[in-house]
């Protein structure tokens, strides 16, 4: 299994957590990491981790990309580069396929469970639906963000797979902003028409691939089986192992607290997923600070190049609280499991 991802030193804790999670569930993988600053590259080079290929943004950046880099926010530029790094791996390494992973994913089970489905369908391209709730609010989210999420995107080394990838890359070079429009939003809404536009495009069916804050409320935790976290779809009753979770929108706050923004009030469910991840990232942060002097002070992040939207994202996003149980004290992580039981 060949994966690629991208991040800078401020996301190095998440990137290393992604790598560690894969290492815990499988040895059959290579993760190609595209470092978006020199510090991340130097640290990863020094770690010499197995299964990891470390690359630098200058390895793939063209004059056209460097021009776009000045015109787009950091997040928008990363979205622009998603298709580019997949293409780079397919062009420069002897691989049969490459799957893009968002750096804030964490694997709880072997992704081979997902690749079994991909192989059975003989897919050239795989996209993962958001699986928003089937209500007015869910439909509004889909209208804004698209049916599919750019988080686990598989491309096979075939003529058809490359054709889809090239089409996507060209569209993102042309336009890739954090602005919802009828047919585009970042790099994501371009995926909406792929199953109809191109042959060989498969929508992932395994519910364990793509659990995230925007759909977590629909599921229940129903114990562990053979070391896997088992979940149940509240509507269909289907049980499935959690393969990966997308820790999108974690917001660190002053005073060693984090707003996990889980979008569910089910404490048992959220703590079983979030607390192990926070323990992992906190351990990685301590290691990075002690060995490399890398600090992770709360950062005012923004996704949009729009001035007003960017201001709101930087100054208010962390304090948008839907549930008080989403505010986690990073110095008392063990207590959350104790409160909720094992």
N, C-alpha and C positions, 0 to 999 in steps of 0.2 A: 504494500500500500504506500503510495507516494503522495505526500501532502506538501502544501506550501502555505506560508503565512507571511505577514509583514507587521512590523511594529518598530517603535523607537525605544530609547532607554526608559522613558516614563512608563511604558507598557511592558517592560522586561519581566516584571513579576508575573504578569498574566501570561506572557509568552512561555516562560519557564514552567508555570503551572500546567499549561497545555501540554508541553513536552513531557513533564513528569507523569501526567495522567495517562498519556499514551503508553509510556514506558511501563506503567503498572499493569496495563491490560493486554499488551501484546509486545512481541519483539519483532514482528513482521512489518516494519514501517521505516520510512525515511521522511524526515521533516526538513524541507528547504525553507530556511528563514531568511527573509530579505530585511536587513537592518536599515532603518531610516535615519540613523545618526551614527557617528563614529564610535560613541561610547558603547552602544549596544553591540556593535561589531567587535570591538576590542575585548569586551567582557566575554562574549560567547566564544570567540576564538581561543581565549585563555582557558576556557572550561573543557575544551576538547571532548564534547559529549558524543557517545555513540549514537547512531541513527540521525545525527544532525549535520546538515550542510549549511554553512553560514555564508551569506552573500551580502553585498553592499548595494545601496540604491544606485550608486554610480555604475554598477554592472549592467543595468538595463536602461538607464535614463538617456533619452535622446534630446536633441535640441528642442523638438516639439514638446516633449514632456516638461523640460525645464521652463519653457515659456508658460505652460499651463500651471506649473507649480507656483508662479508668481500671481496668478489670477484666481486661484481657488484656495479655500481654507485648507488646513492640514488634513482634516477628515475628508473633505471633497477630493483632495489630491490622492489620498490613500485609496478611495473608492475608484478613482480614475485608473489607478495602477493595478487593481485586482486582476483584471484580465491579462495585463501585461506580464505579471510575474508567473501566471499559469503558462502563458505562451513561452516565456523564457525557459522554464523547466522542460517543457515538451521539446523545445528547440535544441537544448544544450546537454540533455542527459538521456541515457538509453532507457526510457521508461515507456510502459504501455499506456499509462494514464497519469493524470495529476488531479488532485482534489484540493481546492482552496479551502482553508479553514480560517474563520475569524480567530484572532488571537485570544479572545475572551471566552472560548469554548473550553470545556473540561469533560473528559471522557470517564464514564463510570463503568463501561463495559467495552469489550473488544469491538471495534468498528467493523470487523469481519462480518458481524451480523447484518450490517447494512450492505456490504459488498456482495454477500450471498444473493440479496435481492437484485442488485445491479447486474451481476453476472447472469442470473436467471432470465432477466429481461433483455439481455444483450444490448444494454443502453450505451449510446455514444456520449450522452450528456445527462446529468442528473441534477434536478433542482428540488429544493425543499419548500413546501408551502408553510406560510406563517401559522396556519390553522387557528386563525382568529375565531373567537366565539361567534356562533351564528345568531347574532342579534344586531340591533341598529348600531350599537357602538362598534362591534366587530366589523360590520360592513363599512363604517366610516374609516376605520383603521386601514382596511384593505384598499379602500379607494385612495387613501393618502399614500400608503407605503407600498402597495402592490400585493399581488397574491403570494409571491415567493420572496424568501429571505436569502440574501447573499451571505451565507455562513458556512455551507458545506456544498461546494459546487464541483462536480466531477466532470472531467473531460477526457474521453478516450483518444488515444493517438490514432485517429482515423481521419479520412478526408472529410467526413461529415462532422465529426467532433471539432476539427480545426475550423471548418466553415462557420459554425455557430460561434466559436470563440473569436474569430476575426471580426464577425459582424458586431459582436458585443463590444470589442475593443474600439472599433471605429466609432460606434455610437457614444461611448464614454469619452473618447477624445473630443468629440464634437460638443458634448454637453454632459456635465456631471455635477449638479449642484444640489444643495439641501433645500430644494424648492419643489413643493408638490405641484405638478401639472397633470393634465388629463392622461398623457401617455408616457410620462417620465418623472422620476424622482430619484436623484442620485444615480447609482449604477443599477438600481433594483427593479424599477418598473419595466425596464427593457425586457425582463424575463417573462412578463405576462403572456406574451403571444407565442413563446417558443414552441409549446407542444403542437400548436396548429401550423406554425410557420416552417418548422424544420422536422424532418423525420428523426427517429432515434432519440428523442428527448423524453426522459422518464421523470415523472413526479414521484418522489420517494414516498412509499406507503408506510414504512415502519414508524410507528408513533414515537419510538425511543430516540429517533433522530430528529432533533429540532424542538425539544421542550425548552421553553423560554418564558420570561415574565409575561409576555403578551398572551400566552395560552395556558399557563400553569394552573389557573383557577379551575380549569375544566377537568383536572386530574386529581386522583387520591393516591396517597402512599399506602401500599398494602403489604409491607414487609420486605424481607430479603430472601432470595432463593439462590443457592450456589454462589454466594458472594455478590449477587446483582441486586440493585434496588428495583423492586417491582412497583409498577404504577398501574392504575386502572382509569380508563376513560369513563367519566361520570355519566356520559350519555349512552354509550353503546355497551358498557360493562367490559370492554376488551382489556385484558391484562397484558402488560408488556414490560420488558426490562428497559430502564433508562440507559441509553447508550451515551448520549452527550447532552449537556445543558449549556445554554447560551447565557452567560452572565452579563447581559447587556444592561447598561445604564446604572451600574454600581456608582454611587456618588460618595466619596469620602468627605467627611465633615471635620471641623475643628474638634479637639478634645478626644481624639482616638475613637471616633464613632463613624459608622458608615450607614448610609441609607441604601438598603439593598434593592428597594423598589420592586418587590416580588410580585405585586399586583394580586396577592391572595392573602386572606386572613387565616388560612389553615397553618397554624404554627408547626404542627408535626411535619407537614409536607415541606414547608420552606426551610425549617431547621435541618432536616435530614439532607437537604441538597446544599444549602448555603454554608452551614458551619464547617464541614470538611474543606470546602473550597477556601473559605476565609482563613482557616488554620494553615493551609498550604501556602497561600499567598503571603501571610504574615511571616511564616518561617523563611520564605524566599526573600522577603524584604529585609529581614534581619541579617541574613547571609550577605546580601548585596551591599548593605550599609557597612557591615563589619569588614568585609574583604575588599570592597571596591569603593567605599565612600559614597555610594549612590543613595540619595535621599528621596523619600516619597512623601513630601509635604503635600497637603491637599492643593490641587491645582485647579484653577478656573478654566475649565475646558469649554470649547465651543465647536460645533460641527459646521455651522453655516458661515458663508462669506458675507451674508447680509448683516449690515451693521446693527440694526435693532434686534434681530433674532439672535445674533451672536452675543450681544449684551445680556439678553435674558438668559441664555444658556450658561453664560459664565457666572452670573451673579445669583440666580434664583433656582436653577435646576436641582441642586443638591437639597434644597429645603422644601421641595414639593413632596409632601408626605401623605400617603393614602392610608397607612396603617401604622400605629405606634410600634407594633411588633416588628416593623421593618427597620427600626433604628437599632443597630447592633453595637454593643460596647466591645471593642476589639481586645480589651484587657480581661474580659470575662467570657470568652468563647465557650469554655467547658460548661458554664452554668446553663446555657441554653439547651443543651442536650439533657442535663439533669432535670430541668423544669418540665421538659416534654416527655421524659421517659426514653427508653432505648428501643 
